[in-house]
Amino acid sequence: MRKLRTIEMNRLSVEEFKEAKKLPLIVVLDDVRSLYNVGSVFRSGDAFRITAVYLCGITACPPNAEIHKTALGGEDSVDWKYFERTEDAVEELHRDGYFVYSIEQVEGSTKLQNLDLNPEASKGYAVIMGNEVKGVKQNVVDMSDDCLEIPQFGTKHSLNVSVTSGIVMWEFAKKFI
């Protein structure tokens, strides 16, 4: 086996990315404080060609050097929108016909491996990722259509928000590939 050179990977240009068909998924960041986490979400969002990232509350917006450090240009290819309140983002998503999941540990959550999507049932999907310490705000969980949870088998109670985002995006991508 020989490692491929970057030029051999035939990646899209930013312009081609903007025109390409997207995974019908919007990632919503609810008060994510780490700019490196924000950048990582953009980078994974580019890899899976998601529709957009919604940045809410204290979540920083591009252009920003710390976001760029981990996004590596993903902040230029993936569309994004800022909302002062996450609740406003959820209301807009519902008005636009999206099914909204909070990624959170709650009573009765759907385990990620049991995710069952009906692409005809909605315009698309949104997943809300919460603050690194407090998670998704309870009132935002209450506004969601369902909650997804990544099962964990070790001693820790949660995964890093950027790791969680990548896992969830991949699970959605598998359903649409």
C-alpha positions as CSV (number, residue, x, y, z in Angstrom):
1,M,0.0,0.0,0.0
2,R,1.1,3.5,-0.8
3,K,-0.2,6.6,0.9
4,L,-2.0,8.9,-1.5
5,R,-0.7,12.4,-2.0
6,T,-3.2,15.2,-1.4
7,I,-3.4,16.0,-5.2
8,E,-4.4,12.4,-5.8
9,M,-7.5,12.6,-3.6
10,N,-9.5,14.6,-6.0
11,R,-11.1,16.8,-3.4
12,L,-13.7,19.5,-4.3
13,S,-12.7,23.1,-4.5
14,V,-14.6,25.4,-2.2
15,E,-16.7,26.6,-5.2
16,E,-17.5,23.0,-6.1
17,F,-18.4,22.2,-2.5
18,K,-20.8,25.1,-2.4
19,E,-22.6,23.8,-5.5
20,A,-22.5,20.1,-4.6
21,K,-25.5,18.2,-3.1
22,K,-25.3,18.2,0.7
23,L,-26.0,15.7,3.4
24,P,-29.4,17.0,4.8
25,L,-27.9,17.7,8.2
26,I,-27.4,20.9,10.1
27,V,-25.2,20.9,13.2
28,V,-26.2,23.4,15.9
29,L,-23.7,24.5,18.5
30,D,-25.4,25.5,21.7
31,D,-23.0,27.8,23.7
32,V,-19.9,25.9,22.7
33,R,-17.0,27.8,24.2
34,S,-13.9,26.3,22.7
35,L,-13.0,27.8,19.4
36,Y,-11.0,24.6,18.7
37,N,-14.1,22.6,19.1
38,V,-16.0,24.9,16.7
39,G,-13.2,24.6,14.2
40,S,-13.2,20.8,14.4
41,V,-17.0,20.7,13.8
42,F,-16.4,22.8,10.6
43,R,-13.7,20.4,9.5
44,S,-15.8,17.3,10.1
45,G,-18.8,19.1,8.5
46,D,-16.7,19.7,5.4
47,A,-15.6,16.0,5.3
48,F,-19.3,14.8,5.4
49,R,-20.5,17.7,3.3
50,I,-23.2,18.8,5.7
51,T,-25.7,21.6,4.9
52,A,-24.6,24.0,7.5
53,V,-23.4,24.8,11.0
54,Y,-25.6,27.0,13.2
55,L,-23.6,28.9,15.9
56,C,-25.6,30.0,18.9
57,G,-25.1,32.1,22.0
58,I,-21.5,32.3,23.2
59,T,-20.2,30.1,20.3
60,A,-17.7,32.1,18.3
61,C,-18.0,32.8,14.6
62,P,-15.5,32.9,11.7
63,P,-13.3,34.5,10.8
64,N,-11.2,33.6,13.7
65,A,-7.6,32.4,13.9
66,E,-8.4,29.8,16.6
67,I,-11.3,28.4,14.7
68,H,-9.2,28.3,11.5
69,K,-6.4,26.4,13.3
70,T,-8.6,23.3,13.5
71,A,-11.1,24.0,10.7
72,L,-8.3,24.3,8.1
73,G,-10.6,26.1,5.7
74,G,-13.8,24.1,6.6
75,E,-15.2,27.4,7.9
76,D,-15.0,28.7,4.3
77,S,-16.7,25.7,2.6
78,V,-19.5,24.9,5.1
79,D,-22.3,27.5,5.3
80,W,-22.9,28.9,8.7
81,K,-25.4,31.2,10.5
82,Y,-25.3,32.8,13.9
83,F,-28.2,33.0,16.4
84,E,-28.1,34.9,19.6
85,R,-30.4,32.3,21.1
86,T,-30.4,28.6,20.4
87,E,-34.2,28.6,20.8
88,D,-34.5,30.9,17.8
89,A,-32.4,28.4,15.7
90,V,-34.6,25.5,16.7
91,E,-37.8,27.5,15.9
92,E,-36.4,28.4,12.5
93,L,-35.4,24.7,11.8
94,H,-38.9,23.6,12.8
95,R,-40.5,26.2,10.5
96,D,-38.3,25.0,7.7
97,G,-39.4,21.4,8.2
98,Y,-36.3,20.0,9.9
99,F,-36.5,17.1,12.5
100,V,-34.4,18.3,15.4
101,Y,-32.4,16.0,17.7
102,S,-30.5,17.1,20.8
103,I,-27.4,15.0,21.4
104,E,-27.8,14.5,25.1
105,Q,-28.2,11.9,27.9
106,V,-31.9,12.0,28.8
107,E,-34.6,9.6,29.9
108,G,-35.9,7.7,26.9
109,S,-33.1,8.8,24.5
110,T,-32.6,7.0,21.2
111,K,-29.3,5.2,21.2
112,L,-27.3,6.4,18.2
113,Q,-27.0,2.8,16.8
114,N,-30.8,2.7,16.7
115,L,-31.2,5.8,14.6
116,D,-33.9,5.2,12.1
117,L,-34.4,7.9,9.6
118,N,-37.2,8.5,7.2
119,P,-35.8,10.8,4.5
120,E,-39.3,11.5,3.2
121,A,-40.6,12.6,6.6
122,S,-38.7,15.9,6.8
123,K,-36.7,18.4,4.8
124,G,-33.7,17.3,6.7
125,Y,-32.2,16.9,10.2
126,A,-30.5,19.0,12.7
127,V,-28.4,17.9,15.7
128,I,-27.8,20.1,18.6
129,M,-24.4,19.8,20.4
130,G,-24.2,21.4,23.9
131,N,-21.8,23.3,25.9
132,E,-18.7,21.4,27.0
133,V,-19.7,21.5,30.7
134,K,-23.5,21.8,30.9
135,G,-24.5,20.1,27.7
136,V,-27.6,21.1,25.7
137,K,-29.8,23.5,27.8
138,Q,-32.9,21.8,29.2
139,N,-35.3,24.2,27.5
140,V,-33.6,23.4,24.1
141,V,-33.9,19.7,24.9
142,D,-37.6,20.3,25.5
143,M,-38.0,21.9,22.1
144,S,-36.3,19.0,20.3
145,D,-38.2,16.3,18.5
146,D,-36.0,13.6,20.0
147,C,-32.7,13.0,21.7
148,L,-29.8,10.9,20.5
149,E,-27.3,9.4,22.9
150,I,-23.9,7.7,22.1
151,P,-23.6,4.7,24.4
152,Q,-20.4,4.8,26.5
153,F,-18.9,1.9,28.4
154,G,-16.0,3.4,30.4
155,T,-15.8,5.6,33.4
156,K,-16.4,9.0,31.7
157,H,-19.8,10.6,31.5
158,S,-19.3,12.3,28.1
159,L,-17.2,12.7,25.0
160,N,-15.7,15.9,23.7
161,V,-18.2,17.9,21.7
162,S,-16.1,17.8,18.5
163,V,-15.6,14.0,18.8
164,T,-19.3,13.6,19.4
165,S,-20.1,15.7,16.4
166,G,-17.9,13.7,14.1
167,I,-19.4,10.4,15.3
168,V,-23.0,11.7,14.8
169,M,-22.2,13.2,11.4
170,W,-20.7,9.8,10.3
171,E,-23.8,8.0,11.5
172,F,-26.1,10.3,9.5
173,A,-23.8,10.0,6.5
174,K,-24.0,6.2,6.6
175,K,-27.8,6.5,6.3
176,F,-27.6,8.6,3.2
177,I,-24.6,7.1,1.3
